[in-house]
Amino acid sequence: MTTLRRWWDRTTDWAADLAEDEAGDVPGWVLVTLMTAGLVVVIWAVAGPALSELFEQAIERVSGL
């Protein structure tokens, strides 16, 4: 019975250590997500007018207007 108890204690200690290690990753993923969204907004602001003009030209060529 003591072997089983030691195994259980080691397993629960390992799980607790793993849970503590993973808790620090949440703010990093939040930061990555926010930075990605920020980059998309900046790129869209810079390239948006050019992309709109390109789209309008393509539609004019296809439709013949």
PDBQT receptor file of N, H, CA, C and O in Angstrom, charges set to zero:
ATOM      1  N   MET A   1       0.805  -1.190   0.000  1.00  0.00    +0.000 N 
ATOM      2  CA  MET A   1       0.000   0.000   0.000  1.00  0.00    +0.000 C 
ATOM      3  C   MET A   1       0.852   1.259   0.000  1.00  0.00    +0.000 C 
ATOM      4  O   MET A   1       0.435   2.266  -0.573  1.00  0.00    +0.000 OA
ATOM      5  N   THR A   2       2.009   1.245   0.609  1.00  0.00    +0.000 N 
ATOM      6  H   THR A   2       2.348   0.427   1.074  1.00  0.00    +0.000 HD
ATOM      7  CA  THR A   2       2.853   2.432   0.644  1.00  0.00    +0.000 C 
ATOM      8  C   THR A   2       3.412   2.755  -0.738  1.00  0.00    +0.000 C 
ATOM      9  O   THR A   2       3.616   3.927  -1.055  1.00  0.00    +0.000 OA
ATOM     10  N   THR A   3       3.662   1.748  -1.561  1.00  0.00    +0.000 N 
ATOM     11  H   THR A   3       3.496   0.796  -1.303  1.00  0.00    +0.000 HD
ATOM     12  CA  THR A   3       4.150   1.993  -2.916  1.00  0.00    +0.000 C 
ATOM     13  C   THR A   3       3.088   2.726  -3.733  1.00  0.00    +0.000 C 
ATOM     14  O   THR A   3       3.388   3.663  -4.473  1.00  0.00    +0.000 OA
ATOM     15  N   LEU A   4       1.861   2.285  -3.583  1.00  0.00    +0.000 N 
ATOM     16  H   LEU A   4       1.618   1.523  -2.982  1.00  0.00    +0.000 HD
ATOM     17  CA  LEU A   4       0.769   2.947  -4.289  1.00  0.00    +0.000 C 
ATOM     18  C   LEU A   4       0.607   4.386  -3.805  1.00  0.00    +0.000 C 
ATOM     19  O   LEU A   4       0.356   5.287  -4.605  1.00  0.00    +0.000 OA
ATOM     20  N   ARG A   5       0.746   4.597  -2.532  1.00  0.00    +0.000 N 
ATOM     21  H   ARG A   5       0.950   3.865  -1.882  1.00  0.00    +0.000 HD
ATOM     22  CA  ARG A   5       0.624   5.942  -1.967  1.00  0.00    +0.000 C 
ATOM     23  C   ARG A   5       1.740   6.854  -2.474  1.00  0.00    +0.000 C 
ATOM     24  O   ARG A   5       1.484   8.010  -2.810  1.00  0.00    +0.000 OA
ATOM     25  N   ARG A   6       2.971   6.350  -2.534  1.00  0.00    +0.000 N 
ATOM     26  H   ARG A   6       3.179   5.411  -2.262  1.00  0.00    +0.000 HD
ATOM     27  CA  ARG A   6       4.093   7.150  -3.052  1.00  0.00    +0.000 C 
ATOM     28  C   ARG A   6       3.883   7.477  -4.525  1.00  0.00    +0.000 C 
ATOM     29  O   ARG A   6       4.152   8.594  -4.966  1.00  0.00    +0.000 OA
ATOM     30  N   TRP A   7       3.399   6.491  -5.282  1.00  0.00    +0.000 N 
ATOM     31  H   TRP A   7       3.181   5.583  -4.924  1.00  0.00    +0.000 HD
ATOM     32  CA  TRP A   7       3.134   6.737  -6.709  1.00  0.00    +0.000 C 
ATOM     33  C   TRP A   7       2.067   7.833  -6.850  1.00  0.00    +0.000 C 
ATOM     34  O   TRP A   7       2.207   8.734  -7.677  1.00  0.00    +0.000 OA
ATOM     35  N   TRP A   8       1.012   7.754  -6.047  1.00  0.00    +0.000 N 
ATOM     36  H   TRP A   8       0.899   7.022  -5.375  1.00  0.00    +0.000 HD
ATOM     37  CA  TRP A   8      -0.059   8.744  -6.106  1.00  0.00    +0.000 C 
ATOM     38  C   TRP A   8       0.458  10.137  -5.754  1.00  0.00    +0.000 C 
ATOM     39  O   TRP A   8       0.111  11.122  -6.405  1.00  0.00    +0.000 OA
ATOM     40  N   ASP A   9       1.286  10.207  -4.724  1.00  0.00    +0.000 N 
ATOM     41  H   ASP A   9       1.568   9.407  -4.195  1.00  0.00    +0.000 HD
ATOM     42  CA  ASP A   9       1.845  11.497  -4.325  1.00  0.00    +0.000 C 
ATOM     43  C   ASP A   9       2.728  12.083  -5.419  1.00  0.00    +0.000 C 
ATOM     44  O   ASP A   9       2.642  13.276  -5.711  1.00  0.00    +0.000 OA
ATOM     45  N   ARG A  10       3.569  11.262  -6.022  1.00  0.00    +0.000 N 
ATOM     46  H   ARG A  10       3.639  10.293  -5.785  1.00  0.00    +0.000 HD
ATOM     47  CA  ARG A  10       4.423  11.735  -7.119  1.00  0.00    +0.000 C 
ATOM     48  C   ARG A  10       3.583  12.206  -8.293  1.00  0.00    +0.000 C 
ATOM     49  O   ARG A  10       3.882  13.233  -8.901  1.00  0.00    +0.000 OA
ATOM     50  N   THR A  11       2.531  11.459  -8.616  1.00  0.00    +0.000 N 
ATOM     51  H   THR A  11       2.288  10.624  -8.122  1.00  0.00    +0.000 HD
ATOM     52  CA  THR A  11       1.676  11.810  -9.749  1.00  0.00    +0.000 C 
ATOM     53  C   THR A  11       0.947  13.117  -9.500  1.00  0.00    +0.000 C 
ATOM     54  O   THR A  11       0.888  13.966 -10.389  1.00  0.00    +0.000 OA
ATOM     55  N   THR A  12       0.396  13.293  -8.317  1.00  0.00    +0.000 N 
ATOM     56  H   THR A  12       0.444  12.603  -7.595  1.00  0.00    +0.000 HD
ATOM     57  CA  THR A  12      -0.311  14.545  -8.037  1.00  0.00    +0.000 C 
ATOM     58  C   THR A  12       0.650  15.726  -7.970  1.00  0.00    +0.000 C 
ATOM     59  O   THR A  12       0.298  16.828  -8.391  1.00  0.00    +0.000 OA
ATOM     60  N   ASP A  13       1.853  15.514  -7.451  1.00  0.00    +0.000 N 
ATOM     61  H   ASP A  13       2.138  14.619  -7.110  1.00  0.00    +0.000 HD
ATOM     62  CA  ASP A  13       2.856  16.589  -7.444  1.00  0.00    +0.000 C 
ATOM     63  C   ASP A  13       3.237  16.970  -8.864  1.00  0.00    +0.000 C 
ATOM     64  O   ASP A  13       3.357  18.154  -9.181  1.00  0.00    +0.000 OA
ATOM     65  N   TRP A  14       3.427  15.974  -9.720  1.00  0.00    +0.000 N 
ATOM     66  H   TRP A  14       3.330  15.013  -9.463  1.00  0.00    +0.000 HD
ATOM     67  CA  TRP A  14       3.781  16.220 -11.123  1.00  0.00    +0.000 C 
ATOM     68  C   TRP A  14       2.661  16.998 -11.821  1.00  0.00    +0.000 C 
ATOM     69  O   TRP A  14       2.929  17.939 -12.568  1.00  0.00    +0.000 OA
ATOM     70  N   ALA A  15       1.413  16.608 -11.577  1.00  0.00    +0.000 N 
ATOM     71  H   ALA A  15       1.195  15.843 -10.970  1.00  0.00    +0.000 HD
ATOM     72  CA  ALA A  15       0.275  17.290 -12.203  1.00  0.00    +0.000 C 
ATOM     73  C   ALA A  15       0.170  18.732 -11.714  1.00  0.00    +0.000 C 
ATOM     74  O   ALA A  15      -0.131  19.633 -12.497  1.00  0.00    +0.000 OA
ATOM     75  N   ALA A  16       0.414  18.953 -10.438  1.00  0.00    +0.000 N 
ATOM     76  H   ALA A  16       0.659  18.221  -9.802  1.00  0.00    +0.000 HD
ATOM     77  CA  ALA A  16       0.360  20.314  -9.900  1.00  0.00    +0.000 C 
ATOM     78  C   ALA A  16       1.464  21.180 -10.498  1.00  0.00    +0.000 C 
ATOM     79  O   ALA A  16       1.228  22.343 -10.824  1.00  0.00    +0.000 OA
ATOM     80  N   ASP A  17       2.664  20.628 -10.645  1.00  0.00    +0.000 N 
ATOM     81  H   ASP A  17       2.856  19.683 -10.380  1.00  0.00    +0.000 HD
ATOM     82  CA  ASP A  17       3.764  21.371 -11.261  1.00  0.00    +0.000 C 
ATOM     83  C   ASP A  17       3.456  21.698 -12.714  1.00  0.00    +0.000 C 
ATOM     84  O   ASP A  17       3.752  22.797 -13.184  1.00  0.00    +0.000 OA
ATOM     85  N   LEU A  18       2.872  20.758 -13.415  1.00  0.00    +0.000 N 
ATOM     86  H   LEU A  18       2.632  19.866 -13.033  1.00  0.00    +0.000 HD
ATOM     87  CA  LEU A  18       2.519  20.981 -14.813  1.00  0.00    +0.000 C 
ATOM     88  C   LEU A  18       1.461  22.073 -14.937  1.00  0.00    +0.000 C 
ATOM     89  O   LEU A  18       1.542  22.920 -15.827  1.00  0.00    +0.000 OA
ATOM     90  N   ALA A  19       0.488  22.056 -14.063  1.00  0.00    +0.000 N 
ATOM     91  H   ALA A  19       0.422  21.368 -13.341  1.00  0.00    +0.000 HD
ATOM     92  CA  ALA A  19      -0.567  23.075 -14.101  1.00  0.00    +0.000 C 
ATOM     93  C   ALA A  19       0.002  24.457 -13.812  1.00  0.00    +0.000 C 
ATOM     94  O   ALA A  19      -0.424  25.435 -14.427  1.00  0.00    +0.000 OA
ATOM     95  N   GLU A  20       0.939  24.559 -12.904  1.00  0.00    +0.000 N 
ATOM     96  H   GLU A  20       1.285  23.765 -12.405  1.00  0.00    +0.000 HD
ATOM     97  CA  GLU A  20       1.555  25.852 -12.595  1.00  0.00    +0.000 C 
ATOM     98  C   GLU A  20       2.385  26.351 -13.763  1.00  0.00    +0.000 C 
ATOM     99  O   GLU A  20       2.388  27.549 -14.047  1.00  0.00    +0.000 OA
ATOM    100  N   ASP A  21       3.094  25.456 -14.450  1.00  0.00    +0.000 N 
ATOM    101  H   ASP A  21       3.092  24.483 -14.220  1.00  0.00    +0.000 HD
ATOM    102  CA  ASP A  21       3.910  25.848 -15.592  1.00  0.00    +0.000 C 
ATOM    103  C   ASP A  21       3.051  26.367 -16.736  1.00  0.00    +0.000 C 
ATOM    104  O   ASP A  21       3.436  27.329 -17.400  1.00  0.00    +0.000 OA
ATOM    105  N   GLU A  22       1.912  25.761 -16.978  1.00  0.00    +0.000 N 
ATOM    106  H   GLU A  22       1.599  24.979 -16.438  1.00  0.00    +0.000 HD
ATOM    107  CA  GLU A  22       1.059  26.135 -18.097  1.00  0.00    +0.000 C 
ATOM    108  C   GLU A  22       0.308  27.435 -17.846  1.00  0.00    +0.000 C 
ATOM    109  O   GLU A  22      -0.121  28.083 -18.801  1.00  0.00    +0.000 OA
ATOM    110  N   ALA A  23       0.140  27.829 -16.609  1.00  0.00    +0.000 N 
ATOM    111  H   ALA A  23       0.489  27.303 -15.834  1.00  0.00    +0.000 HD
ATOM    112  CA  ALA A  23      -0.637  29.021 -16.297  1.00  0.00    +0.000 C 
ATOM    113  C   ALA A  23       0.026  30.288 -16.857  1.00  0.00    +0.000 C 
ATOM    114  O   ALA A  23      -0.671  31.255 -17.166  1.00  0.00    +0.000 OA
ATOM    115  N   GLY A  24       1.327  30.296 -16.990  1.00  0.00    +0.000 N 
ATOM    116  H   GLY A  24       1.893  29.510 -16.739  1.00  0.00    +0.000 HD
ATOM    117  CA  GLY A  24       2.024  31.466 -17.495  1.00  0.00    +0.000 C 
ATOM    118  C   GLY A  24       1.876  31.672 -18.983  1.00  0.00    +0.000 C 
ATOM    119  O   GLY A  24       2.203  32.748 -19.484  1.00  0.00    +0.000 OA
ATOM    120  N   ASP A  25       1.390  30.670 -19.716  1.00  0.00    +0.000 N 
ATOM    121  H   ASP A  25       1.124  29.796 -19.310  1.00  0.00    +0.000 HD
ATOM    122  CA  ASP A  25       1.272  30.783 -21.160  1.00  0.00    +0.000 C 
ATOM    123  C   ASP A  25       0.057  31.589 -21.603  1.00  0.00    +0.000 C 
ATOM    124  O   ASP A  25       0.040  32.092 -22.727  1.00  0.00    +0.000 OA
ATOM    125  N   VAL A  26      -0.940  31.722 -20.769  1.00  0.00    +0.000 N 
ATOM    126  H   VAL A  26      -0.926  31.313 -19.857  1.00  0.00    +0.000 HD
ATOM    127  CA  VAL A  26      -2.161  32.421 -21.179  1.00  0.00    +0.000 C 
ATOM    128  C   VAL A  26      -1.877  33.874 -21.550  1.00  0.00    +0.000 C 
ATOM    129  O   VAL A  26      -2.315  34.296 -22.621  1.00  0.00    +0.000 OA
ATOM    130  N   PRO A  27      -1.182  34.661 -20.750  1.00  0.00    +0.000 N 
ATOM    131  CA  PRO A  27      -0.922  36.042 -21.161  1.00  0.00    +0.000 C 
ATOM    132  C   PRO A  27      -0.091  36.135 -22.449  1.00  0.00    +0.000 C 
ATOM    133  O   PRO A  27      -0.278  37.063 -23.236  1.00  0.00    +0.000 OA
ATOM    134  N   GLY A  28       0.805  35.200 -22.667  1.00  0.00    +0.000 N 
ATOM    135  H   GLY A  28       0.958  34.446 -22.029  1.00  0.00    +0.000 HD
ATOM    136  CA  GLY A  28       1.584  35.208 -23.904  1.00  0.00    +0.000 C 
ATOM    137  C   GLY A  28       0.709  35.011 -25.119  1.00  0.00    +0.000 C 
ATOM    138  O   GLY A  28       0.877  35.697 -26.127  1.00  0.00    +0.000 OA
ATOM    139  N   TRP A  29      -0.227  34.077 -25.034  1.00  0.00    +0.000 N 
ATOM    140  H   TRP A  29      -0.364  33.519 -24.215  1.00  0.00    +0.000 HD
ATOM    141  CA  TRP A  29      -1.117  33.840 -26.171  1.00  0.00    +0.000 C 
ATOM    142  C   TRP A  29      -2.054  35.027 -26.377  1.00  0.00    +0.000 C 
ATOM    143  O   TRP A  29      -2.390  35.361 -27.513  1.00  0.00    +0.000 OA
ATOM    144  N   VAL A  30      -2.465  35.649 -25.315  1.00  0.00    +0.000 N 
ATOM    145  H   VAL A  30      -2.192  35.378 -24.392  1.00  0.00    +0.000 HD
ATOM    146  CA  VAL A  30      -3.308  36.838 -25.450  1.00  0.00    +0.000 C 
ATOM    147  C   VAL A  30      -2.524  37.937 -26.159  1.00  0.00    +0.000 C 
ATOM    148  O   VAL A  30      -3.049  38.602 -27.051  1.00  0.00    +0.000 OA
ATOM    149  N   LEU A  31      -1.273  38.127 -25.764  1.00  0.00    +0.000 N 
ATOM    150  H   LEU A  31      -0.846  37.586 -25.039  1.00  0.00    +0.000 HD
ATOM    151  CA  LEU A  31      -0.436  39.149 -26.390  1.00  0.00    +0.000 C 
ATOM    152  C   LEU A  31      -0.220  38.858 -27.874  1.00  0.00    +0.000 C 
ATOM    153  O   LEU A  31      -0.286  39.770 -28.699  1.00  0.00    +0.000 OA
ATOM    154  N   VAL A  32       0.034  37.614 -28.215  1.00  0.00    +0.000 N 
ATOM    155  H   VAL A  32       0.088  36.874 -27.546  1.00  0.00    +0.000 HD
ATOM    156  CA  VAL A  32       0.228  37.242 -29.620  1.00  0.00    +0.000 C 
ATOM    157  C   VAL A  32      -1.045  37.525 -30.420  1.00  0.00    +0.000 C 
ATOM    158  O   VAL A  32      -0.978  38.040 -31.536  1.00  0.00    +0.000 OA
ATOM    159  N   THR A  33      -2.193  37.191 -29.856  1.00  0.00    +0.000 N 
ATOM    160  H   THR A  33      -2.248  36.772 -28.949  1.00  0.00    +0.000 HD
ATOM    161  CA  THR A  33      -3.463  37.431 -30.549  1.00  0.00    +0.000 C 
ATOM    162  C   THR A  33      -3.704  38.919 -30.759  1.00  0.00    +0.000 C 
ATOM    163  O   THR A  33      -4.106  39.334 -31.846  1.00  0.00    +0.000 OA
ATOM    164  N   LEU A  34      -3.465  39.717 -29.738  1.00  0.00    +0.000 N 
ATOM    165  H   LEU A  34      -3.140  39.379 -28.855  1.00  0.00    +0.000 HD
ATOM    166  CA  LEU A  34      -3.665  41.160 -29.871  1.00  0.00    +0.000 C 
ATOM    167  C   LEU A  34      -2.691  41.785 -30.860  1.00  0.00    +0.000 C 
ATOM    168  O   LEU A  34      -3.063  42.669 -31.632  1.00  0.00    +0.000 OA
ATOM    169  N   MET A  35      -1.443  41.324 -30.835  1.00  0.00    +0.000 N 
ATOM    170  H   MET A  35      -1.142  40.606 -30.208  1.00  0.00    +0.000 HD
ATOM    171  CA  MET A  35      -0.461  41.866 -31.778  1.00  0.00    +0.000 C 
ATOM    172  C   MET A  35      -0.827  41.490 -33.209  1.00  0.00    +0.000 C 
ATOM    173  O   MET A  35      -0.669  42.304 -34.119  1.00  0.00    +0.000 OA
ATOM    174  N   THR A  36      -1.309  40.283 -33.418  1.00  0.00    +0.000 N 
ATOM    175  H   THR A  36      -1.437  39.622 -32.678  1.00  0.00    +0.000 HD
ATOM    176  CA  THR A  36      -1.725  39.868 -34.757  1.00  0.00    +0.000 C 
ATOM    177  C   THR A  36      -2.897  40.710 -35.245  1.00  0.00    +0.000 C 
ATOM    178  O   THR A  36      -2.921  41.150 -36.395  1.00  0.00    +0.000 OA
ATOM    179  N   ALA A  37      -3.861  40.929 -34.370  1.00  0.00    +0.000 N 
ATOM    180  H   ALA A  37      -3.842  40.571 -33.436  1.00  0.00    +0.000 HD
ATOM    181  CA  ALA A  37      -5.001  41.763 -34.745  1.00  0.00    +0.000 C 
ATOM    182  C   ALA A  37      -4.542  43.184 -35.065  1.00  0.00    +0.000 C 
ATOM    183  O   ALA A  37      -5.038  43.798 -36.010  1.00  0.00    +0.000 OA
ATOM    184  N   GLY A  38      -3.609  43.701 -34.294  1.00  0.00    +0.000 N 
ATOM    185  H   GLY A  38      -3.206  43.203 -33.527  1.00  0.00    +0.000 HD
ATOM    186  CA  GLY A  38      -3.077  45.033 -34.554  1.00  0.00    +0.000 C 
ATOM    187  C   GLY A  38      -2.370  45.120 -35.894  1.00  0.00    +0.000 C 
ATOM    188  O   GLY A  38      -2.529  46.100 -36.622  1.00  0.00    +0.000 OA
ATOM    189  N   LEU A  39      -1.592  44.101 -36.221  1.00  0.00    +0.000 N 
ATOM    190  H   LEU A  39      -1.463  43.305 -35.630  1.00  0.00    +0.000 HD
ATOM    191  CA  LEU A  39      -0.917  44.081 -37.523  1.00  0.00    +0.000 C 
ATOM    192  C   LEU A  39      -1.917  44.040 -38.670  1.00  0.00    +0.000 C 
ATOM    193  O   LEU A  39      -1.725  44.711 -39.684  1.00  0.00    +0.000 OA
ATOM    194  N   VAL A  40      -2.973  43.263 -38.520  1.00  0.00    +0.000 N 
ATOM    195  H   VAL A  40      -3.128  42.718 -37.697  1.00  0.00    +0.000 HD
ATOM    196  CA  VAL A  40      -4.000  43.195 -39.564  1.00  0.00    +0.000 C 
ATOM    197  C   VAL A  40      -4.636  44.564 -39.770  1.00  0.00    +0.000 C 
ATOM    198  O   VAL A  40      -4.854  44.981 -40.908  1.00  0.00    +0.000 OA
ATOM    199  N   VAL A  41      -4.932  45.258 -38.691  1.00  0.00    +0.000 N 
ATOM    200  H   VAL A  41      -4.755  44.919 -37.767  1.00  0.00    +0.000 HD
ATOM    201  CA  VAL A  41      -5.548  46.591 -38.794  1.00  0.00    +0.000 C 
ATOM    202  C   VAL A  41      -4.595  47.566 -39.487  1.00  0.00    +0.000 C 
ATOM    203  O   VAL A  41      -5.018  48.327 -40.358  1.00  0.00    +0.000 OA
ATOM    204  N   VAL A  42      -3.323  47.550 -39.113  1.00  0.00    +0.000 N 
ATOM    205  H   VAL A  42      -2.980  46.932 -38.406  1.00  0.00    +0.000 HD
ATOM    206  CA  VAL A  42      -2.345  48.465 -39.721  1.00  0.00    +0.000 C 
ATOM    207  C   VAL A  42      -2.160  48.157 -41.202  1.00  0.00    +0.000 C 
ATOM    208  O   VAL A  42      -2.150  49.068 -42.030  1.00  0.00    +0.000 OA
ATOM    209  N   ILE A  43      -2.014  46.882 -41.538  1.00  0.00    +0.000 N 
ATOM    210  H   ILE A  43      -2.023  46.142 -40.865  1.00  0.00    +0.000 HD
ATOM    211  CA  ILE A  43      -1.829  46.510 -42.946  1.00  0.00    +0.000 C 
ATOM    212  C   ILE A  43      -3.067  46.862 -43.751  1.00  0.00    +0.000 C 
ATOM    213  O   ILE A  43      -2.958  47.352 -44.875  1.00  0.00    +0.000 OA
ATOM    214  N   TRP A  44      -4.251  46.617 -43.183  1.00  0.00    +0.000 N 
ATOM    215  H   TRP A  44      -4.339  46.219 -42.269  1.00  0.00    +0.000 HD
ATOM    216  CA  TRP A  44      -5.486  46.957 -43.894  1.00  0.00    +0.000 C 
ATOM    217  C   TRP A  44      -5.606  48.461 -44.099  1.00  0.00    +0.000 C 
ATOM    218  O   TRP A  44      -6.070  48.904 -45.149  1.00  0.00    +0.000 OA
ATOM    219  N   ALA A  45      -5.195  49.252 -43.113  1.00  0.00    +0.000 N 
ATOM    220  H   ALA A  45      -4.818  48.893 -42.260  1.00  0.00    +0.000 HD
ATOM    221  CA  ALA A  45      -5.270  50.708 -43.241  1.00  0.00    +0.000 C 
ATOM    222  C   ALA A  45      -4.338  51.207 -44.339  1.00  0.00    +0.000 C 
ATOM    223  O   ALA A  45      -4.672  52.140 -45.069  1.00  0.00    +0.000 OA
ATOM    224  N   VAL A  46      -3.178  50.588 -44.451  1.00  0.00    +0.000 N 
ATOM    225  H   VAL A  46      -2.907  49.830 -43.857  1.00  0.00    +0.000 HD
ATOM    226  CA  VAL A  46      -2.208  51.015 -45.466  1.00  0.00    +0.000 C 
ATOM    227  C   VAL A  46      -2.596  50.506 -46.848  1.00  0.00    +0.000 C 
ATOM    228  O   VAL A  46      -2.548  51.257 -47.822  1.00  0.00    +0.000 OA
ATOM    229  N   ALA A  47      -2.981  49.237 -46.939  1.00  0.00    +0.000 N 
ATOM    230  H   ALA A  47      -3.020  48.626 -46.148  1.00  0.00    +0.000 HD
ATOM    231  CA  ALA A  47      -3.219  48.622 -48.246  1.00  0.00    +0.000 C 
ATOM    232  C   ALA A  47      -4.676  48.687 -48.672  1.00  0.00    +0.000 C 
ATOM    233  O   ALA A  47      -4.980  48.381 -49.824  1.00  0.00    +0.000 OA
ATOM    234  N   GLY A  48      -5.587  49.073 -47.790  1.00  0.00    +0.000 N 
ATOM    235  H   GLY A  48      -5.340  49.322 -46.854  1.00  0.00    +0.000 HD
ATOM    236  CA  GLY A  48      -7.016  49.076 -48.109  1.00  0.00    +0.000 C 
ATOM    237  C   GLY A  48      -7.384  49.890 -49.329  1.00  0.00    +0.000 C 
ATOM    238  O   GLY A  48      -8.060  49.375 -50.219  1.00  0.00    +0.000 OA
ATOM    239  N   PRO A  49      -6.965  51.143 -49.405  1.00  0.00    +0.000 N 
ATOM    240  CA  PRO A  49      -7.324  51.942 -50.587  1.00  0.00    +0.000 C 
ATOM    241  C   PRO A  49      -6.774  51.352 -51.899  1.00  0.00    +0.000 C 
ATOM    242  O   PRO A  49      -7.463  51.358 -52.920  1.00  0.00    +0.000 OA
ATOM    243  N   ALA A  50      -5.562  50.856 -51.867  1.00  0.00    +0.000 N 
ATOM    244  H   ALA A  50      -5.002  50.851 -51.038  1.00  0.00    +0.000 HD
ATOM    245  CA  ALA A  50      -4.988  50.259 -53.076  1.00  0.00    +0.000 C 
ATOM    246  C   ALA A  50      -5.745  48.995 -53.468  1.00  0.00    +0.000 C 
ATOM    247  O   ALA A  50      -5.979  48.754 -54.652  1.00  0.00    +0.000 OA
ATOM    248  N   LEU A  51      -6.124  48.197 -52.491  1.00  0.00    +0.000 N 
ATOM    249  H   LEU A  51      -5.934  48.393 -51.529  1.00  0.00    +0.000 HD
ATOM    250  CA  LEU A  51      -6.881  46.979 -52.788  1.00  0.00    +0.000 C 
ATOM    251  C   LEU A  51      -8.268  47.313 -53.315  1.00  0.00    +0.000 C 
ATOM    252  O   LEU A  51      -8.772  46.631 -54.208  1.00  0.00    +0.000 OA
ATOM    253  N   SER A  52      -8.882  48.341 -52.781  1.00  0.00    +0.000 N 
ATOM    254  H   SER A  52      -8.473  48.895 -52.056  1.00  0.00    +0.000 HD
ATOM    255  CA  SER A  52     -10.201  48.753 -53.275  1.00  0.00    +0.000 C 
ATOM    256  C   SER A  52     -10.111  49.217 -54.725  1.00  0.00    +0.000 C 
ATOM    257  O   SER A  52     -10.953  48.856 -55.547  1.00  0.00    +0.000 OA
ATOM    258  N   GLU A  53      -9.112  50.000 -55.032  1.00  0.00    +0.000 N 
ATOM    259  H   GLU A  53      -8.428  50.293 -54.364  1.00  0.00    +0.000 HD
ATOM    260  CA  GLU A  53      -8.920  50.467 -56.414  1.00  0.00    +0.000 C 
ATOM    261  C   GLU A  53      -8.657  49.301 -57.358  1.00  0.00    +0.000 C 
ATOM    262  O   GLU A  53      -9.197  49.255 -58.464  1.00  0.00    +0.000 OA
ATOM    263  N   LEU A  54      -7.839  48.373 -56.924  1.00  0.00    +0.000 N 
ATOM    264  H   LEU A  54      -7.400  48.410 -56.026  1.00  0.00    +0.000 HD
ATOM    265  CA  LEU A  54      -7.543  47.189 -57.742  1.00  0.00    +0.000 C 
ATOM    266  C   LEU A  54      -8.809  46.381 -57.992  1.00  0.00    +0.000 C 
ATOM    267  O   LEU A  54      -9.040  45.915 -59.108  1.00  0.00    +0.000 OA
ATOM    268  N   PHE A  55      -9.624  46.216 -56.964  1.00  0.00    +0.000 N 
ATOM    269  H   PHE A  55      -9.436  46.595 -56.058  1.00  0.00    +0.000 HD
ATOM    270  CA  PHE A  55     -10.884  45.485 -57.111  1.00  0.00    +0.000 C 
ATOM    271  C   PHE A  55     -11.820  46.202 -58.082  1.00  0.00    +0.000 C 
ATOM    272  O   PHE A  55     -12.430  45.566 -58.941  1.00  0.00    +0.000 OA
ATOM    273  N   GLU A  56     -11.934  47.513 -57.950  1.00  0.00    +0.000 N 
ATOM    274  H   GLU A  56     -11.438  48.030 -57.252  1.00  0.00    +0.000 HD
ATOM    275  CA  GLU A  56     -12.808  48.276 -58.845  1.00  0.00    +0.000 C 
ATOM    276  C   GLU A  56     -12.342  48.184 -60.291  1.00  0.00    +0.000 C 
ATOM    277  O   GLU A  56     -13.164  48.062 -61.199  1.00  0.00    +0.000 OA
ATOM    278  N   GLN A  57     -11.040  48.243 -60.514  1.00  0.00    +0.000 N 
ATOM    279  H   GLN A  57     -10.372  48.343 -59.777  1.00  0.00    +0.000 HD
ATOM    280  CA  GLN A  57     -10.513  48.107 -61.875  1.00  0.00    +0.000 C 
ATOM    281  C   GLN A  57     -10.817  46.731 -62.441  1.00  0.00    +0.000 C 
ATOM    282  O   GLN A  57     -11.183  46.606 -63.610  1.00  0.00    +0.000 OA
ATOM    283  N   ALA A  58     -10.673  45.715 -61.638  1.00  0.00    +0.000 N 
ATOM    284  H   ALA A  58     -10.377  45.816 -60.688  1.00  0.00    +0.000 HD
ATOM    285  CA  ALA A  58     -10.948  44.357 -62.101  1.00  0.00    +0.000 C 
ATOM    286  C   ALA A  58     -12.418  44.197 -62.468  1.00  0.00    +0.000 C 
ATOM    287  O   ALA A  58     -12.740  43.591 -63.490  1.00  0.00    +0.000 OA
ATOM    288  N   ILE A  59     -13.311  44.739 -61.639  1.00  0.00    +0.000 N 
ATOM    289  H   ILE A  59     -13.049  45.231 -60.809  1.00  0.00    +0.000 HD
ATOM    290  CA  ILE A  59     -14.745  44.657 -61.924  1.00  0.00    +0.000 C 
ATOM    291  C   ILE A  59     -15.090  45.421 -63.206  1.00  0.00    +0.000 C 
ATOM    292  O   ILE A  59     -15.899  44.950 -64.006  1.00  0.00    +0.000 OA
ATOM    293  N   GLU A  60     -14.486  46.594 -63.406  1.00  0.00    +0.000 N 
ATOM    294  H   GLU A  60     -13.829  46.977 -62.756  1.00  0.00    +0.000 HD
ATOM    295  CA  GLU A  60     -14.723  47.371 -64.627  1.00  0.00    +0.000 C 
ATOM    296  C   GLU A  60     -14.264  46.619 -65.858  1.00  0.00    +0.000 C 
ATOM    297  O   GLU A  60     -14.942  46.643 -66.884  1.00  0.00    +0.000 OA
ATOM    298  N   ARG A  61     -13.123  45.950 -65.775  1.00  0.00    +0.000 N 
ATOM    299  H   ARG A  61     -12.572  45.930 -64.941  1.00  0.00    +0.000 HD
ATOM    300  CA  ARG A  61     -12.627  45.196 -66.943  1.00  0.00    +0.000 C 
ATOM    301  C   ARG A  61     -13.509  44.010 -67.252  1.00  0.00    +0.000 C 
ATOM    302  O   ARG A  61     -13.749  43.704 -68.420  1.00  0.00    +0.000 OA
ATOM    303  N   VAL A  62     -13.995  43.337 -66.226  1.00  0.00    +0.000 N 
ATOM    304  H   VAL A  62     -13.800  43.585 -65.277  1.00  0.00    +0.000 HD
ATOM    305  CA  VAL A  62     -14.836  42.153 -66.454  1.00  0.00    +0.000 C 
ATOM    306  C   VAL A  62     -16.214  42.559 -66.963  1.00  0.00    +0.000 C 
ATOM    307  O   VAL A  62     -16.741  41.938 -67.886  1.00  0.00    +0.000 OA
ATOM    308  N   SER A  63     -16.790  43.579 -66.377  1.00  0.00    +0.000 N 
ATOM    309  H   SER A  63     -16.362  44.082 -65.627  1.00  0.00    +0.000 HD
ATOM    310  CA  SER A  63     -18.148  43.973 -66.746  1.00  0.00    +0.000 C 
ATOM    311  C   SER A  63     -18.179  44.889 -67.957  1.00  0.00    +0.000 C 
ATOM    312  O   SER A  63     -19.229  45.024 -68.585  1.00  0.00    +0.000 OA
ATOM    313  N   GLY A  64     -17.070  45.521 -68.307  1.00  0.00    +0.000 N 
ATOM    314  H   GLY A  64     -16.217  45.412 -67.797  1.00  0.00    +0.000 HD
ATOM    315  CA  GLY A  64     -17.018  46.400 -69.466  1.00  0.00    +0.000 C 
ATOM    316  C   GLY A  64     -17.656  47.747 -69.218  1.00  0.00    +0.000 C 
ATOM    317  O   GLY A  64     -18.023  48.429 -70.175  1.00  0.00    +0.000 OA
ATOM    318  N   LEU A  65     -17.803  48.160 -67.962  1.00  0.00    +0.000 N 
ATOM    319  H   LEU A  65     -17.505  47.606 -67.185  1.00  0.00    +0.000 HD
ATOM    320  CA  LEU A  65     -18.433  49.452 -67.675  1.00  0.00    +0.000 C 
ATOM    321  C   LEU A  65     -17.453  50.578 -67.748  1.00  0.00    +0.000 C 
ATOM    322  O   LEU A  65     -17.823  51.733 -67.532  1.00  0.00    +0.000 OA
TER     323      LEU A  65
